[in-house]
Amino acid sequence: MILVTLGTQDKSMIRLLKAIDKEIEKGNIKDKVLVQAGYTKYKSKNMEIFKSVSNDKLEELMEEASLIITHGGVGSILTALSHHKKVIATPRLAKYNEHTNDHQKQIVEEFGRRGYILPLKDLTKLDKILEKSKTFKPKEFNSNNENFKELITNYIEKTNHTSWFNRDKFVILTAIINLFVFIILNLTNLNIYLNFSICYLISCLLMALFKVKKMSNIFTTIICFYLIEGLSLLLFVDNLNIDITLSKILINILTVVIYHFLVKKN
C-alpha cells in the first residue's frame, strides 16, 4: 500500500494527486493508494481519499505502507522517517499557490542530499522516481544523529518557516495606513509633530488590533520607535529641508526595516 500525505497546510496541492493518478492509469502504480488530502479537494476512481484521520490512525497507516509520498513539510517527512519507510517528497511551490514561499524546495533537497528520502523536483518524472524507489535504501533515521539535528536547527533558524513578507505584512500595512493618515492631516496644516504623534498613536492601535508579534518589552519598543521616528522627522525636515511627505515615506520605510530585523532576532 502507498500512503500519500499532504499535511495540514491550508492550501491545495492538486498537482501531486494528478501526477499520481496519471501513473496509476499508466500502470506504473499497482499498489492500493490512500491519500490524506487535507485541504486539497480532488476526486479519483483510483485512490481512496480522506481529508484527515486521527494521529493514531495515521501512524497505523504509515506502519502498513510500503512507500510514503508526501509534500515537503518537515513534520510529514520526519513522521514517515520515524517509521523507517521509503519516502518520496515533493515541495509545495508558491507559483502554484501551494505555499507562501518556496522554502520546501530547500528542505526536500537537503533531506535528499543526506540520503534520507527521494526528492521529487519535477512531477513529470514521478515514474522514474517510483522505479528508483524499488531499489532505494534510505539512510537510517536516528533522532540523535548530530548531522540530522544540525539540519533541523538550520532549517528553523534560516527559514523560520515563514517568508519575510508573510511575517511583516501587518507592519507594512500599518506603515501604509500611517502614511496615508499623515498626508491627509498635513493638508489641514496641522503641526507636523502633532500630526506625527497622532499617526503614531494610530499605528500602535493598529498593531494591537493586528496582534503583531510582541517584543520582549513592548513598552520599551514603542518608546524606542517613537524616538527614532521623531528624531528622523526632525533631521529630515528641519535640518535637511527634505519635503515633509518624502520625509515621512523615508521614515516609514526605515521603521519597517528596523522592525523586520528586530523580529528576526526575537
C-alpha positions in Angstrom: 0.0 0.0 0.0 1.2 3.5 -0.8 0.3 6.3 1.6 0.2 9.9 0.3 0.2 12.7 2.9 -0.3 16.4 2.3 -0.2 17.5 5.9 -2.3 20.3 7.4 -1.2 23.1 5.2 -4.3 25.2 4.4 -3.5 25.3 0.6 -4.3 22.8 -2.1 -1.8 20.6 -3.8 -3.7 19.0 -6.7 -0.6 18.8 -8.9 0.8 15.9 -6.9 -2.5 13.9 -6.8 -3.0 14.4 -10.6 0.6 13.1 -11.2 0.0 10.0 -9.0 -3.4 9.4 -10.7 -1.6 9.5 -14.1 0.9 6.9 -13.0 -1.9 4.6 -11.8 -3.6 5.0 -15.2 -0.3 4.2 -16.9 0.1 1.1 -14.8 3.3 2.3 -13.1 1.5 2.1 -9.7 -0.3 -1.2 -9.0 -0.5 -0.9 -5.2 -3.5 0.5 -3.3 -3.2 4.2 -2.8 -4.5 6.0 0.3 -4.4 9.8 0.4 -4.6 12.1 3.4 -5.5 15.2 1.4 -6.0 17.9 4.0 -7.3 21.0 2.2 -6.8 19.5 -1.3 -10.1 18.7 -2.9 -9.7 16.0 -5.5 -11.8 13.2 -6.8 -10.3 10.0 -8.2 -11.6 6.5 -9.0 -8.1 5.2 -8.5 -7.3 6.4 -5.0 -9.0 6.3 -1.6 -9.0 10.0 -0.4 -9.8 11.3 3.0 -9.3 14.8 4.5 -7.8 13.7 7.8 -7.6 11.0 10.3 -6.6 10.7 14.0 -2.9 10.7 14.7 -3.1 7.1 15.9 -4.8 6.0 12.6 -2.2 7.9 10.6 0.6 6.2 12.5 -1.1 2.9 11.8 -1.4 3.6 8.1 2.3 4.7 7.9 3.3 1.4 9.6 1.4 -0.5 6.9 2.6 1.5 3.9 5.5 0.2 1.8 6.1 3.7 0.4 5.1 7.2 1.5 4.7 10.1 -0.9 4.5 13.4 0.8 4.9 17.2 0.4 8.0 18.9 1.7 6.8 19.7 5.2 9.3 18.8 7.9 6.7 17.2 10.1 5.4 14.9 7.4 8.9 13.8 6.4 10.0 13.2 9.9 7.0 11.2 10.8 7.5 9.0 7.8 11.2 8.6 8.5 10.4 7.6 12.1 8.6 4.6 10.7 11.7 3.7 8.7 9.8 4.0 5.4 10.9 4.8 1.9 9.8 8.4 1.3 9.3 10.4 -1.9 8.9 14.1 -1.1 8.0 16.9 -3.5 7.9 20.6 -2.4 4.9 22.9 -2.4 5.6 25.9 -4.7 4.4 29.4 -4.3 3.8 29.9 -8.0 1.0 27.3 -7.8 -0.4 28.9 -4.7 0.6 25.8 -2.7 2.5 27.8 -0.1 3.5 31.4 0.7 7.1 30.8 -0.4 9.4 28.0 -1.8 11.3 27.0 1.4 10.1 23.4 1.0 12.5 23.2 -2.0 15.5 23.6 0.3 14.0 21.1 2.8 13.4 18.4 0.2 16.8 19.0 -1.4 18.7 18.8 1.9 16.9 15.6 3.1 17.6 14.1 -0.3 21.2 15.1 -0.3 21.7 13.4 3.1 20.2 10.2 1.8 17.0 10.1 3.9 14.5 10.5 1.1 14.0 10.5 -2.7 13.4 14.1 -3.7 10.9 14.7 -6.5 11.6 18.1 -8.0 9.7 17.5 -11.3 6.3 15.8 -11.1 6.6 14.7 -14.7 9.5 12.4 -13.6 7.4 10.7 -10.9 7.6 7.4 -12.9 11.4 7.4 -12.8 11.4 8.2 -9.0 8.9 5.4 -8.5 11.2 3.0 -10.3 14.2 4.2 -8.3 12.3 3.7 -5.0 12.2 -0.1 -5.7 16.0 -0.3 -5.0 16.4 2.8 -2.8 17.9 2.1 0.6 17.3 5.2 2.8 19.8 6.3 5.3 18.8 5.0 8.7 16.8 7.6 10.7 18.3 8.4 14.1 16.8 11.3 16.1 20.1 11.6 18.0 22.2 11.9 14.8 24.2 15.1 15.1 24.0 15.9 11.4 20.3 15.4 11.4 19.8 17.7 14.4 22.0 20.3 12.6 19.7 20.0 9.5 16.6 20.8 11.5 18.3 23.6 13.5 19.5 25.3 10.4 16.1 25.0 8.8 14.3 26.6 11.8 16.9 29.4 12.1 17.3 30.2 8.4 13.8 30.0 7.2 11.7 30.4 10.3 9.0 28.5 8.3 7.8 31.9 7.2 8.6 34.3 4.3 9.6 37.8 5.3 6.5 39.3 3.7 4.2 36.9 5.5 5.9 37.8 8.8 5.9 41.5 8.2 2.8 42.1 6.1 0.7 43.7 9.0 3.6 46.1 9.8 3.8 47.0 6.1 0.0 47.6 6.0 0.2 49.7 9.2 3.0 51.8 7.7 0.9 52.5 4.6 -2.2 53.5 6.7 0.1 55.6 8.9 1.5 57.4 5.8 -2.0 58.0 4.3 -3.3 59.5 7.6 -0.2 61.7 7.9 -0.7 63.1 4.4 -4.4 63.8 5.0 -3.7 65.6 8.3 -0.8 67.5 6.7 -3.3 69.0 4.2 -5.1 70.6 7.1 -1.9 72.5 8.0 -1.7 70.7 11.4 1.6 71.0 13.2 3.8 68.2 11.7 4.9 66.9 15.2 1.3 66.8 16.5 0.4 65.1 13.2 3.2 62.6 13.7 2.2 61.9 17.3 -1.5 61.2 16.2 -0.3 58.9 13.4 2.0 57.0 15.8 -0.9 56.5 18.2 -3.0 55.1 15.4 -0.1 52.8 14.4 0.1 51.5 18.0 -3.7 50.8 18.0 -3.5 49.0 14.6 -0.5 46.9 15.7 -2.5 45.9 18.8 -5.5 45.1 16.6 -3.5 43.0 14.2 -1.8 41.3 17.1 1.6 41.8 15.6 4.4 39.7 17.2 5.4 41.2 20.6 8.9 42.1 21.6 10.4 41.1 24.9 9.4 44.5 26.3 6.6 46.1 24.2 6.6 49.4 26.2 10.3 49.9 25.6 9.9 49.1 21.9 7.1 51.7 21.5 9.2 54.4 23.1 12.2 53.5 21.0 10.3 53.6 17.8 8.6 56.9 18.7 12.0 58.5 19.4 13.6 57.0 16.2 10.7 58.3 14.1 10.5 61.7 15.8 14.2 62.4 15.6 14.3 61.2 12.0 11.5 63.6 11.2 13.4 66.5 12.9 16.5 65.6 10.9 14.9 65.3 7.5 12.5 68.3 7.7 14.2 70.8 9.9 17.9 70.1 9.3 18.0 68.7 5.7 15.0 70.6 4.4 13.5 67.5 2.8 9.9 67.6 1.7 7.6 66.6 4.6 5.8 63.9 2.6 9.0 62.4 1.3 10.5 62.5 4.8 7.5 60.6 6.1 7.9 58.0 3.4 11.6 57.5 4.2 10.8 57.2 7.9 8.1 54.6 7.4 10.5 52.5 5.2 13.1 52.8 7.9 10.6 51.7 10.6 9.6 48.6 8.6 13.2 47.7 8.0 14.2 48.1 11.7 11.1 46.1 12.8 12.0 43.3 10.3 15.4 42.8 11.8 14.2 43.1 15.4 11.6 40.4 14.8 14.1 38.2 13.0 16.3 38.2 16.2 13.4 37.7 18.6 
